[in-house]
Amino acid sequence: MLLRGPRRLSQNRAMHIAVVGQGYVGLPLALQFARSGVKVLGLDIDPAKVEALNAGRSYIHHIPSEAVAEQRAAGRFEASTDFSRVREVEAVIICVPTPLNKNREPDITYIINTGRAIAPHLQRGALVVLESTTYPGTTDTDLREVLEQGSGMKAGVDFHLAFSPEREDPGNPQSRVAEIPKVVGGLTPACLERAAALYKKAIKTIVPVSSCRTAEATKLMENIFRSVNIALVNELKLVYSAMGIDIWEVIEAAKTKPFGFMAFYPGPGLGGHCIPIDPFYLTWKAREYGKNTRFIELAGEINTSMPEYVVHRVADALNDRGRPVKGSRILVLGLAYKPNVDDDRESPSYVLMDMLHQRGAIVEYHDPYVPVIKPTREHPHWAGKRSMPWEEKTIRSFDLVLIATNHACVNYRELAEWAECIVDTRNAMKDCPTRPGQVWKA
């Protein structure tokens, strides 16, 4: 059953909520609630982000500063690092990272720390909703425990608790927060009712499910579906390439079938905060129940092996010109994990740069959305490196250009004119006139 909104939770006054985490998920959600007439407090531990937001500036490329400034001017949005202000709100939505640790096991530290930070200030009757992707049971066990311990109240009795998975798609102009159906699961029927009423204020379609665990499992299923299908086309790319068949042409032909097929595309590896990480949350949790997830793990193995295949193609392309990888100047085009965004989390471009550097190549990058590399957990040695300028002299100075991300703003016809050799992992050069042997697909 679909519950359709909007319906007011607070009839006689503007509702006041907090959104914890003002990143790629939390900020667009906060702005959508503000546009819907809700007063929003954006909480974040980063003072620089808070300062920027309160000055009406966005630090996320696809979210215009005007969107932030408009809600600030209307008095519907402000940011803060002061978690004690949770006492002012009726609902708290948690949108914090859920990475894997070095052993590829779930790390819910950010969730637990957020729960501890808000619990002492939680008001009786308030609603807490977790949106961070995680394994089934996190909301009704781990988060519930820290909230109850820190507040002295009981979930489902003194305060409401729910899970509603984020479905943000950064950089997709067709993806609008208000238009994406919202799955919601509550600890109790009353928790579900309260959470559904909250989201109806900002989201058009609400999809209630029977429990927090069902909602958590829904999000994992969505991303596992994508991971497995991407692994399939990546494996087919290897097979078809050996047969002299272009996987991109095959996909374009196959997707003309009006039923029974959904197009997925190969690439140099998986990136972003969802698909490379989320499937392993279920894999880890399944072991607790004595179950193996062989299909999921095989997909992970295939996807994580793709950078190695790409590097081999780079070596083949250079060898064809009588050059070794060692000492060659290679430009990685695209550092963000997907086109037209500045999000470089878990980007396969970093893995490619590491592998090429280890083989002795001189590695640079160009990405108009990532002018300077910020420190990352896995690749801190690249921090501070700057994007190379897009100009003929610079591009011609490289022995090979590796297209890792196909940003729409890049002039690929200029690339075809300037670059001696191109390895294309995204089919970005398909409409450009190129010289024989200039472009190698990977």
Order of alpha helices (4+ residues) and beta strands (2+ residues): beta-beta-alpha-beta-alpha-alpha-beta-beta-alpha-beta-alpha-beta-beta-alpha-beta-alpha-alpha-alpha-alpha-beta-alpha-beta-alpha-beta-alpha-beta-beta
